[in-house]
């Protein structure tokens, strides 16, 4: 007899038992970033004066960085950048993982699988192997490193971890998401995309614990899905440069979101016997303020429905894949839990990732 827990669709379910976030030690104010950027680009970039309003238009007040602001004023090579990435990524993930496991009432020996998601650096052995050693996890823990999903990685990673939990009844899956986007900044890059990135990106990490056991409560993952639009490979991503990552942003992102996101979401919801009016709350990756505005208009949402997304953008900037888990964490800490939450983000591909969380 199969006694595996199910959600209200009758399908096997996984449950979110713990969620914690972590930020590095250096707090950057947007005013300080503007000052440093003006020193770097003011004389060398003819368009910089015209781009200065971008820093205010992001609505970002503070961000966190794994290096002090002075680090950004001098050139750095691949080797140095990636060494900083690996060191700081493991530290942040350990911090978030310890607190997520404690929230779930679990010990490090209870972890059966680890899913790591990151696109802002490279590690081989991958981050999950480094965390297994750092936290002394069991030697039989399963590993799934995920690279290349960019901002969509938080939602898709949550879905993959949930799938692994369902496939092994009773297992506890630790999801680890970290992005150190600040380390990708290149002070000699005078492109508009790099300057916009300097106004937008921050560093952060998150950890979640998922299980097929509902004994400790927590919302269940009802459904997940993705939509990749054709002929959009040049909309978002990284370019490989001699000294690191070169950011790729298209000006068309808000227009695509405003025009096409709703139809993709409606198809996902319909396939799972849902509709937009059955969604109580939204944990959506903010990307940038223009993207949030486009989401509100495209979904016909009343003012304030994406307030948590705007608050995370204001306080932390765009932390790529980790951002949406910061938004979800804010939602979960509300006094009144939401019955059904849409978790969504957009990433390179150009892809929209969707996931539905339901509170019993």
C-alpha positions in Angstrom: 0.0 0.0 0.0 1.4 3.4 -1.0 1.1 5.8 2.0 3.1 8.6 0.3 1.5 12.0 1.1 -0.4 13.7 -1.8 -1.7 17.2 -2.5 -5.3 18.0 -3.3 -4.8 16.9 -6.9 -4.2 13.3 -5.6 -0.6 13.4 -6.9 2.5 12.6 -4.8 3.7 15.7 -3.1 6.8 17.3 -1.7 6.7 19.8 1.1 8.8 22.9 1.9 9.9 22.4 5.5 12.6 25.1 5.8 13.8 28.2 4.0 16.6 30.6 5.0 18.6 33.3 3.2 22.1 34.7 3.7 24.0 37.8 2.5 27.7 38.6 2.6 29.2 41.2 5.0 29.6 44.3 2.8 26.5 46.5 2.6 26.6 48.9 -0.4 24.3 51.9 -0.6 23.1 53.0 -4.0 24.6 56.5 -3.4 28.0 54.9 -2.8 27.7 52.9 -6.0 26.8 56.0 -7.9 29.8 57.8 -6.5 32.2 55.0 -7.4 30.6 54.5 -10.9 31.0 58.2 -11.6 34.7 58.0 -10.8 35.1 55.0 -13.1 33.0 56.0 -16.0 32.5 59.7 -15.8 35.4 60.7 -18.0 35.7 57.5 -20.2 32.1 56.8 -21.1 30.4 59.5 -23.2 26.9 58.2 -22.4 27.5 58.0 -18.6 25.8 61.3 -17.7 22.7 60.1 -19.7 22.7 56.8 -17.8 23.0 58.2 -14.3 19.2 58.3 -13.8 19.3 54.5 -14.1 20.7 54.2 -10.6 17.7 56.0 -9.1 15.2 54.4 -11.5 16.1 50.9 -10.2 14.5 51.9 -6.8 17.4 50.0 -5.1 18.6 51.5 -1.8 21.0 48.9 -0.6 22.8 45.7 -1.8 25.3 43.3 -0.3 28.6 42.3 -1.7 31.2 39.7 -0.8 34.0 42.2 -1.5 34.3 45.8 -0.3 33.3 48.5 -2.8 36.9 49.5 -3.5 37.5 46.1 -5.1 35.3 47.1 -8.0 37.6 50.0 -9.0 40.5 47.9 -10.3 40.7 45.2 -12.9 40.6 41.5 -11.9 41.2 38.3 -13.8 39.2 35.1 -14.1 41.4 33.3 -11.5 40.9 35.8 -8.8 37.2 36.3 -9.5 36.5 32.6 -9.4 38.5 32.0 -6.2 36.5 34.6 -4.5 33.3 33.1 -5.9 34.1 29.6 -4.6 35.2 30.8 -1.1 32.2 33.1 -0.5 29.6 30.8 -2.1 30.5 27.9 0.2 30.4 30.2 3.3 27.0 31.7 2.4 25.5 28.3 1.5 26.7 26.8 4.8 25.1 29.7 6.7 21.8 29.4 5.0 21.8 25.6 5.1 22.4 25.4 8.8 19.4 27.7 9.5 17.1 26.0 7.0 17.8 22.6 8.5 17.2 23.9 12.0 13.9 25.5 10.9 12.9 22.1 9.5 13.9 20.4 12.8 16.6 18.3 11.0 20.3 17.5 11.5 22.9 17.5 8.8 22.9 13.7 9.0 19.2 13.8 7.8 20.1 15.2 4.4 19.7 12.6 1.6 20.3 14.7 -1.5 21.7 18.1 -2.3 20.7 20.3 -5.3 23.0 23.3 -6.0 22.0 26.1 -8.3 24.4 28.9 -9.5 25.4 30.6 -12.7 27.8 33.4 -11.6 30.9 31.2 -11.1 32.4 27.7 -11.7 33.5 25.1 -9.3 34.7 21.5 -10.0 34.3 19.6 -7.7 30.9 21.4 -7.7 29.5 23.4 -4.8 27.5 20.5 -3.5 30.6 18.4 -3.1 32.3 21.2 -1.2 29.2 21.6 1.0 29.1 17.9 1.7 32.7 18.1 3.0 32.3 21.4 4.8 29.1 20.3 6.7 30.1 16.7 7.1 27.1 15.3 5.3 26.7 11.6 4.9 28.9 10.0 2.1 25.8 8.5 0.4 24.2 11.9 -0.2 23.0 12.3 -3.9 24.2 15.3 -5.8 22.7 17.5 -8.5 24.6 20.6 -9.5 22.6 22.9 -11.8 24.3 25.6 -14.0 23.1 28.1 -16.6 19.6 28.8 -15.5 20.4 32.4 -14.4 17.6 34.2 -12.7 15.2 31.3 -13.4 17.3 29.0 -11.3 15.6 29.6 -7.9 12.2 28.4 -9.2 13.5 25.6 -11.4 15.9 24.5 -8.6 12.9 24.3 -6.2 11.1 22.2 -8.7 14.0 19.8 -9.3 14.5 19.4 -5.5 10.8 18.7 -5.1 11.0 16.1 -7.8 13.9 14.4 -6.1 12.0 14.3 -2.8 8.9 12.7 -4.5 11.1 10.1 -6.2 12.5 9.0 -2.8 9.7 8.8 -0.2 10.9 9.9 3.2 14.0 11.6 1.8 15.1 15.1 2.7 16.5 17.2 -0.1 18.6 20.3 0.5 18.3 23.0 -2.1 21.2 25.5 -2.2 21.1 28.6 -4.4 23.9 31.2 -4.5 24.7 34.0 -6.9 27.6 36.4 -6.5 26.7 38.7 -9.4 28.9 41.6 -8.1 32.0 39.6 -8.9 31.1 39.7 -12.6 31.5 43.5 -12.8 34.3 44.6 -15.1 35.5 48.2 -14.5 37.0 48.4 -18.1 33.7 47.5 -19.8 32.1 50.7 -20.9 29.0 49.0 -22.4 25.5 50.1 -21.4 24.7 46.6 -20.1 27.7 46.6 -17.7 26.8 50.0 -16.4 23.1 48.9 -15.9 24.5 45.8 -14.1 26.5 48.0 -11.8 23.2 49.7 -10.8 21.3 46.4 -10.3 23.2 43.4 -9.2 23.8 42.2 -5.6 25.1 39.0 -3.9 23.0 36.5 -1.9 22.2 32.9 -1.1 19.3 30.8 0.0 18.7 27.2 1.2 15.5 25.2 1.3 14.6 21.8 2.7 12.1 19.7 0.8 10.7 16.4 1.9 8.0 13.9 0.8 7.0 13.7 4.5 4.3 16.2 5.6 4.9 15.4 9.3 6.4 18.8 10.0 3.9 20.8 8.0 4.9 23.4 5.4 3.3 24.1 2.0 3.3 21.5 -0.7 4.5 21.9 -4.3 1.4 21.4 -6.4 2.8 21.9 -9.8 5.8 23.3 -11.8 6.6 24.1 -15.4 8.6 26.2 -17.8 8.0 28.1 -21.0 10.9 29.0 -23.4 10.1 31.5 -26.1 11.6 30.7 -29.6 14.3 32.9 -31.1 15.1 34.6 -27.8 18.6 33.3 -27.0 20.1 36.8 -27.2 17.6 38.3 -24.6 19.6 37.5 -21.5 22.7 35.8 -20.4 26.5 36.0 -20.0 29.2 36.4 -22.6 32.6 34.8 -21.9 35.3 37.5 -21.9 39.0 37.2 -21.2 38.6 38.7 -17.7 35.3 37.2 -16.7 31.6 37.2 -17.5 30.2 39.9 -19.7 26.5 40.6 -19.0 23.9 40.4 -21.7 20.7 42.4 -21.3 18.1 43.2 -24.0 16.1 46.3 -23.8 13.1 44.2 -25.0 12.8 42.3 -21.7 10.0 44.4 -20.2 8.1 44.5 -23.5 8.3 40.7 -23.9 7.1 40.3 -20.3 4.2 42.7 -20.8 3.2 41.1 -24.1 3.8 37.4 -23.7 4.2 36.4 -20.0 0.4 36.2 -19.2 -0.3 33.8 -22.1 2.5 31.4 -21.0 1.3 31.6 -17.4 -2.3 30.9 -18.3 -1.3 27.8 -20.3 0.6 26.5 -17.3 -2.2 27.2 -14.9 -4.8 25.7 -17.2 -2.8 22.5 -17.6 -2.8 22.2 -13.8 -6.6 23.0 -13.4 -6.0 26.5 -12.0 -6.5 30.1 -13.1 -5.0 33.4 -12.2 -7.9 34.3 -9.9 -7.2 31.2 -7.8 -3.7 32.6 -6.9 -3.6 34.3 -3.5 -0.1 35.6 -3.5 2.9 36.1 -5.8 6.5 35.4 -5.1 8.0 36.7 -8.4 11.6 37.5 -9.2 11.7 41.3 -9.6 14.6 41.5 -12.1 14.3 45.2 -12.2 11.6 47.8 -11.6 10.6 48.0 -15.3 10.1 44.2 -15.2 8.0 44.4 -12.1 5.9 47.2 -13.7 5.5 45.0 -16.8 4.4 42.0 -14.7 1.8 44.1 -12.9 0.4 45.4 -16.2 0.6 42.1 -18.0 -1.2 40.3 -15.2 -3.7 43.2 -14.5 -2.6 43.1 -10.8 -3.7 45.8 -8.4 -1.1 48.1 -6.9 0.7 46.3 -4.0 0.3 42.7 -5.2 4.0 42.5 -5.9 5.1 44.5 -2.9 7.4 41.8 -1.6 9.2 41.6 -4.9 9.7 45.4 -4.8 10.9 45.3 -1.2 13.5 42.6 -1.9 14.7 44.6 -5.0 14.9 47.7 -2.8 16.9 46.1 0.0 19.0 43.6 -1.9 19.0 44.4 -5.6 18.9 41.6 -8.2 20.7 38.5 -6.9 19.8 36.4 -9.9 18.5 32.9 -9.0 18.5 33.6 -5.2 16.2 36.6 -5.4 12.9 34.8 -5.7 13.7 32.8 -2.6 14.2 36.0 -0.7 10.7 37.1 -1.9 9.2 33.8 -0.9 10.9 34.0 2.5 9.3 37.4 3.1 5.9 36.0 2.1 6.2 33.0 4.4 7.0 35.3 7.4 3.7 37.2 7.1 1.3 36.8 10.0 -1.4 35.2 7.8 0.0 32.4 5.5 -1.3 32.4 1.9 -3.3 29.5 0.7 -1.8 29.3 -2.8 1.3 31.1 -4.1 2.7 31.5 -7.6 6.5 31.4 -7.5 8.0 32.5 -10.8 11.1 33.9 -12.4 12.6 34.7 -15.8 16.0 33.6 -17.1 18.3 33.0 -20.1 16.7 30.9 -22.8 14.5 33.2 -22.7 12.5 31.1 -20.2 9.8 31.6 -17.6 9.7 29.2 -14.7 6.5 28.6 -12.7 5.8 26.7 -9.5 2.7 26.6 -7.3 2.9 26.3 -3.5 -0.2 25.3 -1.5 -0.7 25.7 2.2 -2.9 23.0 3.8 
